[in-house]
């Protein structure tokens, strides 16, 4: 009898704890569906196939760079811990 009572009480507690994540799971599913819709959207840039009308990247004629100068970053929840302090990076 004690095992049955323990099982009922413990099972009820676990069910109520699992229920609290329902809204977050729903938001996660909705966000994932939106991300997949964006990923499946066709683009004009196609570096692999020779499709008429598409823009193709050519390694020999490609020029440009990405540059970060004096980047400082920290998470809003951890204001004392800096992730980047004066980061300079050129790619």
Secondary structure, 3 states (H helix, E strand, C coil): CHHHHHHHHHHHHHHHHHHCCHHHHHHHHHHHHHHHHHHHCCCCECCCCCCCCCECCCCCCCCCCCEEEEEEEECCCCCCCEEEEEEEEEC
